[in-house]
Amino acid sequence: MPPPADPALLDDAVDLARRAGELTLRWFRSADLVIDRKTDGSPVTEADKAAERLIRAELAERWPDDAILGEEEGITDGTSGRRWFIDPIDGTKAFTHGVPLYTNLIAVDDEHGPAVGVINMPALGETVYAGRGLGCFCDGAPTRVSDRTRASGGYLTTSGFDYWPEDMLAAVRSSGLQMRTWGDGYGYALVAAGRVDVMVDPVAGAWDLAPMPVVIGEAGGRFTDVGGVERIDGGSGVATNGHLHDEVVALLSPGGPARLD
């Protein structure tokens, strides 16, 4: 087993996520919010850019030898063997529509793999965070995934259904799982806190998923891509309470079972 993460990394990641979140609230529901478009057509705002700049500036002071991968500013090389992942606003569409379910995501990998993960929900005043071997917490209180062992009647959440393959969507509809769209980083926080049983992102980037292996794992659940591989660079993410994971992955696979139970 890899050693526990450095608690100082977790403390700093939580602090930076909360500070970045507080900064984004300056623009949240602001009448003068300007929404630009990236080359892929996705929205970006000054709040996204300012939050990432704040985190990067602080990391340059606190952990200057660490590498960084951020959604807005790309890669900064490092020499320490650690890498920080930054998604300054996960759920920018929610943010621009005044929906308070957006998150600030920060993660750290070290030479042993995923070490720290933080999901901050600034408009809700809540933070879920974990360190490898240190546990998972919601605002200081230990948190755990649900204990549901049957899919039927359980809750599956996602960021939206418009990019789900039709066969995958039909299989979940037939499974007995209740489907909701409390998505983006917020959906993974719900799994870690035991409030829902499954979160699925059929399409996601590494910065969207980087906190999830340690957050979900330390809460007692499992995180993989839709193919069941434990990775953040597979273009998709699935988090469950662990009991349902193999069944959910089978359900999401092409030609998967029509029902889980």
SELUM-690910 format. One line per 8 residues: their letters; for each residue x, y, z of N, C-alpha, C. Coordinates in Angstrom, 3 decimals. Each point is the difference from the previous one (the first is absolute). Example, Ala and Ser with C-alpha at 12.3 -4.5 7.8 and 13.67 -1.06 7.14 Angstrom:
// SELUM-690910
as> 13.190 -5.690 7.800 -0.890 1.190 0.000 0.900 1.200 0.000; -0.350 1.050 -0.720 0.820 1.190 0.060 -0.770 1.090 0.730 $
***
This chain:
// SELUM-690910
mpppadpa> 0.835 -1.194 0.000 -0.835 1.194 0.000 0.876 1.253 0.000; -0.368 1.010 -0.799 0.780 1.245 0.003 -0.167 0.719 1.331; 0.954 0.822 0.360 -0.072 0.716 1.278 -1.085 1.067 -0.030; -0.439 0.458 1.171 -0.986 1.089 0.036 0.537 1.262 -0.670; -0.916 0.796 -0.497 0.373 1.270 -0.602 0.518 0.963 1.064; 0.762 0.965 -0.441 0.493 1.057 0.881 -1.194 0.853 0.445; -0.313 0.061 1.297 -1.141 0.818 0.446 0.116 1.464 -0.397; 1.220 0.503 -0.145 0.174 1.402 -0.403 -0.539 0.230 -1.407 $
llddavdl> 0.152 -1.001 -0.883 -0.564 0.121 -1.345 -1.518 0.098 0.064; -0.615 -0.823 0.827 -1.457 0.032 0.130 -0.455 1.335 0.574; 0.666 0.468 1.044 -0.379 1.278 0.603 0.086 1.135 -1.013; 1.074 0.019 -0.785 0.155 1.071 -0.978 -1.027 -0.124 -1.126; -0.271 -1.217 -0.442 -0.972 -0.190 -1.072 -1.389 0.473 0.439; -0.387 -0.320 1.218 -1.299 0.446 0.514 -0.025 1.522 0.098; 1.053 0.575 0.535 0.068 1.450 0.139 -0.089 0.692 -1.356; 0.736 -0.497 -0.982 0.001 0.638 -1.311 -1.336 -0.160 -0.714 $
arragelt> -0.630 -1.166 0.133 -1.308 -0.194 -0.622 -1.027 0.949 0.606; 0.037 0.143 1.306 -0.954 0.908 0.651 0.265 1.453 -0.365; 1.256 0.383 -0.073 0.321 1.379 -0.385 -0.409 0.271 -1.445; 0.251 -0.952 -0.867 -0.410 0.157 -1.391 -1.520 0.070 -0.100; -0.679 -0.822 0.781 -1.455 0.023 -0.012 -0.557 1.320 0.470; 0.586 0.542 1.050 -0.441 1.302 0.496 0.187 1.075 -1.071; 1.091 -0.098 -0.741 0.233 0.951 -1.085 -1.076 -0.098 -1.075; -0.386 -1.223 -0.369 -1.004 -0.155 -1.064 -1.348 0.587 0.391 $
lrwfrsad> -0.293 0.068 1.279 -1.289 0.539 0.436 -0.158 1.476 -0.344; 1.117 0.685 -0.277 -0.101 1.402 -0.424 -0.779 0.132 -1.305; 0.102 -1.029 -0.865 -0.671 0.036 -1.293 -1.297 -0.802 -0.026; -0.244 -0.821 1.012 -1.162 -0.888 -0.024 -1.295 0.817 0.052; -0.867 -0.232 -0.974 -1.279 0.708 -0.148 0.183 1.499 -0.210; 1.153 0.380 -0.530 0.266 1.396 -0.290 -0.607 0.376 -1.348; -0.625 1.158 -0.041 -0.631 0.450 -1.240 1.021 0.335 -1.070; 1.232 0.297 0.381 1.015 0.373 -0.991 0.976 -1.138 -0.310 $
lvidrktd> -0.365 -1.240 0.336 0.853 -1.147 -0.320 0.138 -0.139 -1.509; 1.237 -0.052 -0.478 0.275 -0.181 -1.427 0.364 -1.455 -0.245; -0.674 -0.621 -0.959 0.232 -1.407 -0.333 0.670 -0.073 -1.369; 1.204 -0.546 -0.025 0.716 -0.221 -1.250 -0.113 -1.465 -0.401; 0.509 -0.326 -1.168 -0.013 -1.375 -0.492 1.416 -0.450 -0.321; 0.326 -1.218 0.439 1.277 -0.596 -0.372 -0.083 -0.529 -1.427; 1.111 -0.508 -0.490 0.029 -0.517 -1.365 -0.924 -1.202 -0.176; -0.269 -0.746 1.114 -0.899 -1.147 -0.101 -1.461 0.380 0.205 $
gspvtead> -0.272 1.295 0.173 -1.360 0.472 0.158 -0.500 0.059 1.424; 0.774 -0.524 0.959 -0.426 0.012 1.396 0.184 1.392 0.598; -0.828 0.364 1.001 0.081 1.341 0.562 1.168 0.168 0.955; 0.486 1.222 0.097 1.033 0.365 0.968 -0.260 1.437 0.427; 0.247 0.318 1.246 -0.251 1.339 0.519 1.248 0.539 0.689; -0.053 1.271 0.354 1.102 0.588 0.743 0.157 -0.677 1.349; -1.092 -0.519 0.553 0.089 -0.707 1.278 0.849 -1.259 -0.127; -0.178 -0.772 -1.096 0.840 -1.182 -0.238 1.471 0.396 -0.029 $
kaaerlir> 0.281 1.032 -0.793 1.391 0.404 -0.207 0.618 0.552 1.282; -0.759 0.825 0.729 0.534 0.594 1.219 0.251 -1.044 1.069; -0.896 -0.977 0.114 0.163 -1.043 1.007 1.234 -0.847 -0.274; 0.235 -0.342 -1.272 1.197 -0.778 -0.303 1.268 0.817 0.215; -0.052 1.276 -0.357 1.177 0.847 0.235 0.331 0.081 1.483; -1.015 0.122 0.842 0.226 0.063 1.446 0.681 -1.272 0.496; -0.514 -1.150 -0.416 0.558 -1.273 0.465 1.435 -0.151 -0.480; 0.255 0.316 -1.267 1.354 -0.134 -0.539 0.984 0.937 0.720 $
aelaerwp> -0.436 1.208 0.287 0.884 0.934 0.695 0.349 -0.510 1.389; -0.971 -0.554 0.697 0.259 -0.534 1.333 0.898 -1.230 -0.058; -0.204 -0.863 -0.995 0.852 -1.183 -0.131 1.439 0.388 -0.307; 0.175 1.055 -0.770 1.356 0.464 -0.297 0.725 0.434 1.267; -0.751 0.464 0.979 0.582 0.398 1.281 0.204 -1.194 0.923; -1.004 -0.879 0.075 -0.002 -1.065 1.004 0.713 -1.265 -0.465; -0.188 -0.363 -1.263 0.552 -1.249 -0.537 0.612 0.284 -1.372; 1.058 0.791 -0.058 0.515 0.500 -1.278 0.577 -1.069 -0.917 $
ddailgee> 0.333 -1.161 0.533 0.604 -1.040 -0.834 -1.020 -0.982 -0.566; -1.268 0.210 0.319 -1.034 -0.936 -0.439 -0.513 0.357 -1.393; -0.362 -1.023 -0.763 -0.633 0.210 -1.301 -1.482 0.325 0.198; -0.597 0.623 -1.015 -1.405 0.386 0.044 -0.641 -0.311 -1.342; -1.202 -0.553 0.042 -0.857 -0.117 -1.178 -1.322 0.675 0.324; -0.290 1.104 -0.686 -1.238 0.738 0.220 -0.833 0.057 -1.258; -1.305 0.068 0.178 -0.886 0.015 -1.164 0.209 1.242 -0.860; 0.244 1.148 0.624 0.051 1.246 -0.761 1.389 0.358 -0.494 $
egitdgts> 1.051 -0.385 0.733 1.344 0.439 -0.363 0.951 -1.139 -0.333; -0.491 -1.225 -0.066 0.819 -1.098 -0.476 1.027 -0.499 1.006; 1.170 -0.380 -0.512 1.006 -0.716 0.782 1.138 0.925 0.408; 0.390 -0.101 1.274 1.241 0.581 0.501 0.870 -1.147 0.494; 1.194 -0.121 -0.523 0.875 -1.102 0.386 0.549 0.197 1.406; 0.365 -1.115 0.645 0.593 0.034 1.327 1.090 -1.046 0.137; 0.673 0.017 1.145 1.108 -0.919 0.240 -0.182 -0.861 1.246; -1.071 0.194 0.757 -0.159 -0.663 1.296 -0.561 -1.411 -0.094 $
grrwfidp> -0.616 -0.340 -1.137 -0.708 -1.274 -0.112 -1.468 0.098 0.367; -0.442 1.191 0.432 -1.419 0.226 0.287 -0.628 0.834 -1.115; -1.312 -0.217 -0.195 -0.729 0.799 -0.980 -1.356 0.391 0.573; -0.326 1.277 -0.129 -1.292 0.533 0.417 -0.922 0.083 -1.208; -1.259 -0.312 0.225 -1.034 0.140 -1.016 -0.968 1.083 0.464; -0.356 0.892 -0.915 -0.896 1.108 0.335 -1.151 0.053 -1.000; -1.214 -0.064 0.508 -1.172 0.381 -0.786 -0.636 1.147 0.774; 0.258 1.248 -0.409 -0.389 1.135 0.829 -1.507 0.127 0.197 $
idgtkaft> -0.765 -0.336 -1.035 -1.450 -0.125 0.132 -0.422 -1.223 -0.792; -0.418 -1.026 0.704 -0.565 -1.182 -0.647 -1.514 0.167 0.041; -0.584 0.129 -1.174 -1.415 0.344 -0.084 -0.179 1.463 -0.369; 0.794 0.461 -0.978 -0.084 1.401 -0.405 -1.390 0.331 -0.535; -0.649 -0.948 -0.662 -1.356 0.275 -0.492 -0.948 0.262 1.172; 0.113 -0.799 1.054 -0.810 0.256 1.193 0.330 1.372 0.576; 1.282 0.315 0.086 0.447 1.286 0.527 -0.610 1.156 -0.781; 0.045 -0.074 -1.326 -0.492 1.111 -0.815 -1.513 0.125 0.041 $
hgvplytn> -0.686 -1.048 0.424 -1.464 0.056 0.121 -0.450 0.252 1.439; 0.936 0.289 0.880 -0.363 0.298 1.372 -0.406 -1.203 0.817; 0.393 -1.200 -0.442 -0.321 -1.233 0.725 1.124 -0.288 0.985; -0.292 -0.184 1.297 1.062 -0.041 1.016 0.687 -1.350 0.164; -0.014 -0.843 -1.027 0.588 -1.335 0.113 1.370 -0.105 -0.648; 0.578 1.105 -0.430 1.340 -0.054 -0.587 1.033 -0.247 1.098; 1.182 -0.455 -0.408 1.046 -0.343 0.968 1.347 0.543 -0.444; 0.926 0.048 0.955 1.424 0.236 -0.277 0.724 -1.295 0.325 $
liavddeh> 0.758 -0.523 -0.932 0.666 -1.292 0.171 1.516 0.169 0.041; 0.621 -0.635 0.999 1.454 -0.053 0.090 0.399 -1.420 0.383; 1.065 -0.482 -0.621 0.534 -1.322 0.334 1.516 0.040 -0.074; 0.616 -0.949 0.674 1.456 -0.154 -0.043 0.325 -1.476 -0.199; 0.867 -0.274 -0.950 0.617 -1.314 -0.149 1.450 0.093 0.460; 0.486 -1.049 0.673 1.416 -0.066 0.339 0.591 -1.257 -0.623; 1.187 -0.370 0.418 0.676 -1.140 -0.631 -0.730 -1.315 0.220; -0.951 -0.027 0.930 -0.763 -1.216 0.285 -1.383 -0.006 -0.649 $
gpavgvin> -0.368 1.099 -0.664 -1.308 0.073 -0.636 -0.863 1.085 0.614; -1.333 -0.110 -0.144 -0.895 1.021 0.549 0.220 0.168 1.498; 0.204 1.247 0.428 0.333 0.269 1.397 -1.051 0.839 0.710; -0.537 1.000 -0.690 -0.909 0.961 0.615 -1.097 0.350 -0.998; -1.207 0.183 0.482 -1.096 0.464 -0.839 -0.924 0.911 0.788; -0.440 1.083 -0.655 -0.891 0.966 0.640 -1.125 0.360 -0.962; -1.227 -0.041 0.502 -1.180 0.461 -0.727 -0.627 1.099 0.858; 0.163 1.231 -0.429 -0.534 1.136 0.758 -1.249 0.532 -0.684 $
mpalgetv> -1.039 0.272 0.772 -1.275 0.498 -0.512 -0.258 1.368 0.621; 0.562 1.063 -0.588 -0.002 1.297 0.674 -1.381 0.593 0.219; -0.902 -0.178 -0.961 -1.333 0.580 0.159 -0.828 -0.750 1.039; 0.399 -1.215 0.336 -0.682 -0.789 1.026 0.726 0.048 1.336; 1.230 0.532 0.003 0.770 0.067 1.234 0.415 -1.355 0.527; 0.382 -0.908 -0.910 0.323 -1.376 0.394 1.232 -0.475 -0.757; 0.839 -0.780 0.664 1.202 -0.547 -0.623 0.145 -1.469 0.369; 0.196 -0.840 -1.001 0.313 -1.414 0.200 1.443 -0.212 -0.435 $
yagrglgc> 0.809 -0.647 0.833 1.420 -0.122 -0.302 0.561 -1.268 0.630; 1.110 -0.469 -0.561 0.604 -1.244 0.473 1.484 -0.003 -0.297; 0.730 -0.733 0.827 1.409 -0.278 -0.237 0.230 -1.496 0.087; 0.869 -0.511 -0.841 0.278 -1.442 -0.007 0.440 -0.458 1.391; -0.755 -0.938 0.560 0.306 -0.513 1.324 -0.418 0.903 1.138; -0.617 1.141 -0.319 -0.388 0.976 1.018 -1.507 0.056 0.218; -0.777 -0.605 -0.913 -1.443 0.026 0.113 -0.631 1.039 -0.899; -1.325 -0.031 -0.056 -0.788 0.955 -0.778 -0.888 0.779 0.962 $
fcdgaptr> -0.135 1.298 -0.246 -0.690 0.878 0.934 -0.916 0.965 -0.732; -1.053 0.385 0.665 -0.859 1.083 -0.452 0.015 1.060 1.090; 0.704 1.085 -0.265 0.130 1.093 0.967 0.428 -0.496 1.382; 1.001 -0.873 0.005 0.598 -0.466 1.247 -0.588 -1.262 0.567; -1.175 -0.413 -0.451 -0.632 -1.215 0.506 0.271 -1.161 -0.953; 0.415 -1.164 0.497 0.210 -1.156 -0.884 -1.273 -0.330 -0.773; 0.172 -0.378 -1.253 -1.154 -0.319 -0.832 0.238 -1.317 -0.723; -1.087 -0.718 -0.281 0.066 -1.316 -0.622 -1.058 -0.121 -1.083 $
vsdrtras> 0.270 -0.910 -0.938 -0.965 -0.313 -1.039 -1.189 -0.742 0.600; -1.039 -0.155 -0.808 -1.196 -0.712 0.443 0.289 -1.488 0.135; -0.911 -0.708 0.652 0.157 -1.446 0.152 -0.988 -0.785 -0.847; -0.591 0.638 -1.005 -0.981 -0.677 -0.855 0.663 -1.119 -0.789; -0.646 -1.157 -0.040 0.530 -1.144 -0.738 -0.865 -0.395 -1.192; -1.154 0.634 -0.172 -0.880 -0.265 -1.130 -0.149 1.263 -0.835; 0.102 -0.158 -1.294 -0.133 1.158 -0.880 -1.413 0.558 0.011; -0.979 -0.864 -0.021 -1.383 0.443 -0.079 -0.335 0.909 1.178 $
ggylttsg> -0.465 1.200 -0.329 -0.321 0.972 1.022 1.165 0.896 0.378; 1.213 -0.349 -0.445 1.152 0.852 0.264 0.004 1.211 -0.919; 0.905 0.938 0.279 0.064 1.232 -0.768 1.290 0.084 -0.787; -0.156 0.230 -1.301 1.116 0.268 -0.913 -0.129 1.438 -0.466; 1.072 0.753 0.113 -0.007 1.378 -0.473 1.062 0.197 -1.064; -0.156 1.047 -0.788 0.902 0.270 -1.108 -0.034 1.484 -0.302; 0.911 0.458 -0.829 0.061 1.422 -0.317 -1.029 0.412 -1.047; -0.530 -0.941 -0.748 -0.989 0.275 -1.036 -0.143 -1.212 -0.884 $
fdywpedm> -1.113 -0.091 -0.708 -0.267 -1.185 -0.820 0.239 0.226 -1.482; 0.337 1.225 -0.401 0.104 0.274 -1.427 1.196 -0.673 -0.655; 1.016 -0.393 0.771 1.157 -0.662 -0.603 0.095 -1.474 0.392; -1.089 -0.573 0.502 -0.039 -1.436 0.280 -0.316 -0.757 -1.284; 0.707 -1.094 -0.294 -0.428 -0.877 -1.090 -1.400 -0.533 0.276; -0.795 -0.130 -1.030 -1.399 -0.394 0.178 -0.137 -1.370 0.665; 0.866 -0.967 -0.375 -0.127 -1.330 0.599 0.349 0.022 1.479; 0.990 0.822 0.380 0.367 0.127 1.403 -1.144 0.624 0.803 $
laavrssg> -0.587 1.028 -0.549 -1.100 0.675 0.678 -1.197 -0.928 0.150; -0.303 -0.755 -1.044 -1.128 -0.929 0.067 0.236 -1.084 1.042; 1.238 -0.485 0.106 0.305 -1.038 0.977 -0.195 0.501 1.426; 0.465 1.236 0.268 -0.171 0.551 1.341 -1.469 0.248 0.300; -0.749 0.455 -0.978 -1.437 0.219 0.197 -0.708 -1.287 0.396; 0.488 -1.127 -0.481 -0.636 -1.289 0.267 0.536 -0.691 1.246; 0.952 0.608 0.668 0.720 -0.692 1.064 -0.646 0.076 1.369; -0.933 0.919 0.180 -0.554 0.222 1.325 0.691 1.115 0.757 $
lqmrtwgd> 1.119 0.514 -0.530 0.659 1.160 0.596 -0.814 1.264 -0.272; -0.123 0.862 0.992 -0.644 1.298 -0.167 1.034 0.971 -0.569; -0.353 0.722 -1.060 0.959 0.832 -0.715 -0.225 1.475 0.306; 1.093 0.692 0.324 -0.043 1.423 0.282 1.180 0.688 -0.695; -0.022 1.331 -0.024 1.091 0.746 -0.631 0.615 0.996 0.985; 0.365 -0.488 1.171 0.810 0.780 0.942 1.445 -0.311 -0.350; 0.546 0.710 -0.955 1.207 -0.491 -0.637 1.266 0.778 0.255; 0.954 -0.228 -0.896 1.359 0.532 0.095 0.611 -0.439 1.334 $
gygyalva> 0.898 0.785 0.561 0.643 -0.410 1.240 -0.973 -0.229 1.130; -1.121 0.731 -0.018 -1.010 -0.150 1.044 -0.522 -1.432 0.065; -0.178 -0.639 -1.143 -0.496 -1.374 -0.007 0.945 -0.959 0.699; 1.304 0.184 -0.198 0.975 -0.855 0.680 0.013 0.269 1.502; -0.184 1.261 0.388 -0.090 0.316 1.426 -1.206 -0.692 0.627; -1.089 -0.084 -0.733 -1.194 -0.683 0.509 0.264 -1.482 0.227; 0.753 -0.628 -0.894 0.347 -1.409 0.194 0.873 -0.157 1.233; 1.012 0.846 0.136 0.917 -0.102 1.136 -0.716 0.209 1.322 $
agrvdvmv> -1.029 0.834 -0.006 -0.744 0.291 1.223 -1.138 -0.987 0.246; -0.186 -0.977 -0.900 -1.046 -0.998 0.193 -1.390 0.484 -0.339; -0.114 1.107 -0.718 -1.309 0.567 -0.323 -0.584 -0.581 -1.278; 0.852 -0.421 -0.921 -0.412 -0.790 -1.156 0.955 -1.183 -0.107; -0.328 -0.929 -0.869 0.750 -1.255 -0.064 0.954 -0.083 -1.183; -0.305 0.741 -1.076 0.781 -0.102 -1.239 0.087 1.373 -0.650; 1.164 0.329 -0.526 0.198 1.170 -0.849 0.683 -0.467 -1.276; -0.524 0.434 -1.149 0.553 -0.416 -1.294 0.253 1.223 -0.863 $
dpvagawd> 1.198 0.091 -0.544 0.366 0.999 -1.008 0.470 -0.749 -1.243; -0.846 -0.177 -1.015 0.462 -0.679 -1.213 1.098 0.744 -0.735; 0.076 1.327 0.194 1.039 0.811 -0.634 0.553 0.962 1.049; 1.306 -0.043 0.255 0.614 0.882 1.001 1.498 0.070 -0.225; 0.595 1.123 0.395 1.439 0.190 -0.095 0.709 -0.382 1.282; 1.320 -0.102 -0.070 0.786 -0.404 1.173 -0.190 0.957 1.158; -0.074 1.320 -0.267 -0.168 0.967 1.093 -1.376 -0.103 0.644; -1.012 -0.521 -0.767 -1.326 -0.220 0.580 0.003 -1.166 0.988 $
lapmpvvi> 0.918 -0.939 -0.199 -0.038 -1.279 0.716 1.136 -0.175 0.992; 1.017 0.855 -0.046 1.215 -0.235 0.783 -0.236 -0.179 1.501; -0.923 0.730 0.646 -0.184 -0.212 1.436 -0.709 -1.292 0.355; -0.665 -0.627 -0.975 -0.981 -1.035 0.322 0.588 -1.329 0.488; 1.143 -0.472 -0.528 0.518 -1.271 0.519 0.225 0.005 1.500; 0.594 1.087 0.522 0.277 0.031 1.435 -1.238 0.387 0.799; -0.826 0.935 -0.505 -1.214 0.384 0.727 -0.948 -1.193 0.124; -0.277 -0.645 -1.109 -0.936 -1.127 0.034 0.624 -1.192 0.720 $
geaggrft> 1.271 -0.275 -0.261 0.656 -1.138 0.642 0.073 0.134 1.505; 0.363 1.190 0.488 0.103 0.202 1.441 -1.372 0.021 0.672; -1.050 0.252 -0.773 -1.362 -0.061 0.539 -0.555 -1.423 -0.021; 0.770 -0.945 -0.537 -0.419 -1.396 -0.009 -0.586 -0.482 -1.303; 0.027 0.838 -1.053 -0.578 -0.382 -1.278 1.048 -0.363 -1.024; -0.418 -0.001 -1.268 0.903 -0.303 -1.105 -0.168 1.028 -1.089; 1.104 0.286 -0.674 -0.012 0.904 -1.149 0.773 -0.643 -1.147; -0.603 0.010 -1.195 0.655 -0.482 -1.218 -0.525 0.811 -1.185 $
dvggveri> 0.490 -0.327 -1.192 -0.674 0.495 -1.195 -1.168 -0.930 -0.314; -0.743 0.277 -1.074 -1.182 -0.817 -0.272 0.360 -1.428 -0.383; 1.264 -0.234 -0.354 0.443 -1.347 -0.306 0.481 -0.776 1.204; -0.024 0.631 1.177 0.410 -0.680 1.222 1.478 0.118 0.324; 0.731 0.875 -0.702 1.437 0.178 0.226 0.206 1.171 0.963; 0.859 -0.200 0.990 0.269 1.050 0.984 0.968 1.018 -0.608; -0.569 1.056 -0.565 0.796 1.019 -0.664 -0.825 1.273 -0.106; 0.695 1.153 -0.150 -0.699 1.263 -0.194 0.139 0.511 -1.424 $
dggsgvat> 0.811 -0.673 -0.808 0.261 0.469 -1.356 -0.698 -0.845 -1.050; -1.062 -0.700 0.393 -0.720 -0.846 -0.939 -1.157 0.694 -0.686; -0.229 1.277 0.325 -1.057 0.756 -0.652 -1.375 -0.177 0.597; -0.100 -0.726 1.116 -1.294 -0.224 0.637 0.231 -0.338 1.467; -1.067 0.070 0.797 0.121 -0.305 1.409 -1.242 -0.668 0.551; 0.203 -0.970 0.894 -1.084 -0.675 0.712 0.404 -0.107 1.462; -0.821 0.514 0.882 0.215 -0.138 1.438 -1.215 -0.678 0.613; 0.245 -0.970 0.869 -1.086 -0.698 0.664 0.369 -0.233 1.462 $
nghlhdev> -0.959 -0.555 0.737 0.265 -0.373 1.389 0.833 -1.271 0.110; 0.409 -0.551 -1.121 0.809 -1.216 -0.007 -0.831 -1.247 -0.166; -1.081 -0.126 0.743 -0.857 -1.179 -0.083 -0.608 -0.143 -1.395; -0.313 1.109 -0.634 -0.692 -0.032 -1.289 0.939 0.154 -1.196; 1.298 0.119 0.249 0.883 0.462 -1.066 0.065 -0.954 -1.189; 0.261 -1.261 0.239 0.136 -0.935 -1.121 -1.297 -0.081 -0.797; -1.124 0.027 0.697 -1.290 -0.064 -0.694 -0.233 1.251 -0.831; 0.358 1.152 0.532 -0.202 1.242 -0.739 0.901 0.045 -1.227 $
vallspgg> 1.260 -0.393 0.145 0.905 -0.021 -1.150 -0.520 -0.958 -1.066; -0.504 -1.151 0.413 -0.573 -0.939 -0.975 -1.212 0.606 -0.693; -0.795 0.729 0.746 -1.182 0.646 -0.555 0.372 1.038 -1.050; 1.099 0.705 0.232 0.411 1.076 -0.891 0.736 -0.487 -1.239; 0.416 -1.262 0.008 0.746 -0.532 -1.133 -0.934 -0.285 -1.166; 0.515 0.027 -1.231 -0.848 -0.314 -1.158 -0.639 -1.380 0.153; -1.309 -0.048 -0.176 -0.695 -1.266 0.122 -0.118 -0.473 1.440; 0.156 0.930 0.959 -0.089 -0.352 1.409 -1.364 -0.501 0.380 $
parld> -0.155 -0.564 1.188 -1.255 -0.588 0.412 -1.096 1.055 0.100; -1.222 -0.404 -0.253 -1.131 0.920 0.067 -0.345 0.335 1.439; 0.287 -0.915 0.925 -0.281 0.241 1.406 1.199 -0.470 0.828; 0.181 0.626 1.146 1.100 -0.377 0.867 -0.408 -1.007 1.047; -1.278 -0.094 0.321 -0.388 -0.871 1.110 -1.117 -0.935 -0.434 $
***
